[in-house]
Amino acid sequence: MVAAVMLLSTAINAQIKNSKTEKVKVYGNCGMCETKIEKAGNIKKIANVDWNKDTQMATLTYDAKKTNQDEILKRIALVGYDSDKFLAPDDVYNNLHGCCQYERVAKVPIKEVTTTAVTETNNHDSHANHSDMPQMTSQKENQLKAVFDNYFLLKDALITSDGTKTALASKELLAAVNNVKMDKLEMEVHMVWMKVVNLIKEDAEHIADTKDIKHQRDHFTSLSKDIYTLIKVSKYETAVYYQFCPMYNDGKGANWLSKENAVKNPYYGSMMLSCGKTVEIIK
């Protein structure tokens, strides 16, 4: 049994580049807990979690260049399981199956970690005034600004119907997505980010890997849906216009996001540049 575990550990380390291994306490009770904890913490070729229900210790093996212990533990907390760093939201813990509701120990909730960090940063300068607080909050909310900015540049490239330009813009979007520090996101934003990030990456990769403008536009439709979901909860520095083209996809239609109300259709470019309308203004 020990030999099998050692072989499995070696195999995991071989799959994960720049691997770092740490043991941390994660609270839970049973096999059902084990399944949920490991599923929440695992990311293929980036992070692996092995949790022992008898010791309540989790072995984290991860690519130190792509993630860190805090990000893994926060994902685990968001499905209901406390660690010594992050406390699961009460409503998520309360919805766990009865056999999974372990005895809780007082710790700092995820939601308060961000608030504490902002407060400590502002208090660090004894001359700071109240006007500093909105500035810090704004910086945290802008963690995704580069993602949104590069999405808009991608949209503009599609308007030109230039597949090469569009592919380059999508590579920049993908880089911005990979640079997001999840542990800096607010709780509500983080939960949405975890739902859409892999879908956004998949579409961005498809768009970046081809110069076929039709294929790029097909993936832009689903990319826009996920960016819309994300921008609704995290907001942008200015008003964003959610626009709709009724003609695309054999009359089924497709949406996109723009920083301007004037319609410039990324699905048809100069062929039908003004086809569409604004259906929502996100402020």
N, C-alpha and C positions, 0 to 999 in steps of 0.2 A: 504493500500500500504506500509506504513512504517512498519507495523507488518510483512508483507510478506518479506520485505528486511531483517529485523532483524532475522527472522527464517532462511532465506537462509544463512546469515552470520554465524549464530550459527552452521548450518549444515556443512558449509565449514570448520570452525575451528575444528569441531569434526573429520573431515576426515584427516586434516593435523596435524601431530605430531609436537611438539615443535613450535607451531604456533606463529608468530609475525605479527602484523598488522601495516601498515604505509600508510599515504596518501601523494602522490606526484603529482606534476603537469606534465601532459603529453599532448602535443599539438595535436589538431585534430579538425575536424569540425562536423562530421555527424555519422549516424548509421553505415555506411560502415566502417568508421574509428574505431568505437567502436568494431565491429566484429574482425577487423584485430589486434587491440591493445590487446584485451583480448585473442585471439587465440595465439598470439606470446608470451604473458607472462605466460600463463597457462601451468602447468605441473601437471598431475594427482597425487593427494595426496602429492604434494610438493609445488606447488605455484598456487595461484588464483589471477586474476586481475579483478576488477570491475571498469570500466571507465564511468564517467558521461560526456556526450557531452556538457551539459549546463555549468558546472563549470570547465571542462577540468581537473578534479581531478581524479586520479586513486587510488583505495584502494587496496593495495598489502597485501595479506595474504600468508605467506610462512613458510616452515619448516626451521628455522634458522640454523639447523645443516647441511642442504643439499644445501642451496642456500642463496642468499642475495639480497638486493635491487639493487646493481650495475648489477648483472647478469641478473635480470629481465628487468631492464631498457635498458640494452644493446640489449637484444633480441628484445625489442619493437622498439628500434632505427634502428635495422637492417631491419625492414620491412617498415621504412619510417617515424617514429614518434619521434620528438624531446621531450626531457625532459630537466629539468634544469641542468642535469648532462651530458647527452649524446646527441649529434647531429647526426641525421640520415645521411648516405652518400648521397651526392647531387644527384647521378644518381638514387638512390632508391626513394628519395623524388620526383624527376622530373617525375618518372614513375607512381606516384599515380594518381588515377582518378582526374579529374579537381575539383570535388566537395570536394575532400579530401585534396587539397593543401592549408593548413592553412597558416596564416601569420607567418613567421619564425622570431625568435629573436636570436641574435648572442650568441652562446655558444661555448664550446670546443668540436670539433668533436671527435668521438670514436678513430679515427685513430691517433689523436694527443695526446690522453690521455697516450698511451703507450710510445710515444716518450718523452713526458714531464716527465713521471715517471722515465725513464732511465736517462734523463738529470739531474733531481733533485738528484737522488741517487749518480751520479758521482760527482756532484758539492758539495755534502755534505762534502766530504773530500777535503780540500783545497790543499792537496798534491797529489791528483789523477792526473795521466797523461793520454795521449790519448790512451794508451794501455788498460785502464780500460773499455772503451766503448765497444769494441768487446766482452769482457768478460760478461758484463751485457746483451748485445744482445743475446749471446749464452745461458745464463741462461733462458731468456724468451723463446727462441726457444726450449729449452729442457723441457718445461712444460709437453710435451707428451712423454718424453724419457722412463719413467717407463711403459707406455702403450705399447710402441714398444718392450721394453726389455722383458716384460712378454708375449707378443705375440710370440716372438722367443723361449722362454722357453716352451710355449704351443706346438709350432711346433715340438720342440725337443722331447717332451713327446709323441707326436703322432707317431714319427719315431720308438719309442720303442714298439708301439702297446699295451701300458699298460693303460687300461681305468682308473684305480685308480689314477695313476700319472698324467694323462691328466686332470682329473676332478680337482685335487688339483691345477694344473698349471692355469686352467681357473678361479678358485676362486681368485687367485692372480691377474690375469688380470682384473677381475671385480673390485677388490679393487682399483687397479691403476686407472681405468676409473673413479670410484666414487671420487677419490682424486684429479682429475684435477680441477684446479681453472680457470673457463672459462674467468674471467675478466683479467687474465694474458696473454691470448692468443692474438696474433696479429690479426688484422681485418680479413685478408684473411683466416687464419687458423680457427678463430672462426666461420666463416660462414660455412666452411666445417664440422667442429666439430658438429655444431647444426644439420646438415643433417644426420650425420652417428652415433652419440653417442647412440641413443636408439636402433638402429639396432645392433651395437656392443654389447651392454648390453644384448640384447635378445639372440644372439648367444652364448655369454659367459655363460649366465645362463643355457642354454640348455646343453652345454658341461659340465658344473660344476655339473649339477643335475643327471648325468647318468654315468655309467661305461661301457656302450655299445659303443665300439670303432667305429662301423659303424655309429651310430647316431652322435657321436662326430665329425667324419670326414665329415659327411654331412653338419653340421653347420660350420665346419672350412672353407668350400668352400666360403660361403657367408661372413663369418667373414673376410677372407683374402681379398675379394673384397673391403670391407669398410676400412680395414687397409691400403690397397694400395692407395685408394683415399686420405686418410688422410696423409700418409707419403709423397706422391707426393707434397703436398702443404707445409708441415711443415718441411720436410727433417729429416735426421738422422745424427748422428755424423760421420758415416763411410758409404761407398758405400753399398747399399742394392740390392740384386739380386732377380728380379721377375721371378719366375720359373713356368714351365708348365708341367703337366702330361697329355698326350693325351689319356691314357687308362681309367682314372677314370670316374665314372658316365656313364657307358655303352658306352664309347667311345666319350662322349661329352667333356671330359677333365675338368681339374680344375687347378687353380693357387695357389701359395703360395709365401711368402717372406722369404728370407734367408740372413744371414750376410756373407755367403760364396758362392763362385761360384760353388763349387763341389756339385752335385745333391745328396740329401738324401731325398727320397720321403716320405712325411708324410702320404700319402694316402694308401701306401702299406707296408711301413716299410721294414723289411728284405725280404719280398716276392719279391719285385722289387725295391730294394733300389736306384738303379741308373737310374730308368726309369724317363725320363723327360729332360728338357733343360732350360737354362736361355734365356728368351725372352726380358728382359730389365734390364739395370743397372741404378739404381736411385742414383744420386750423389747430 
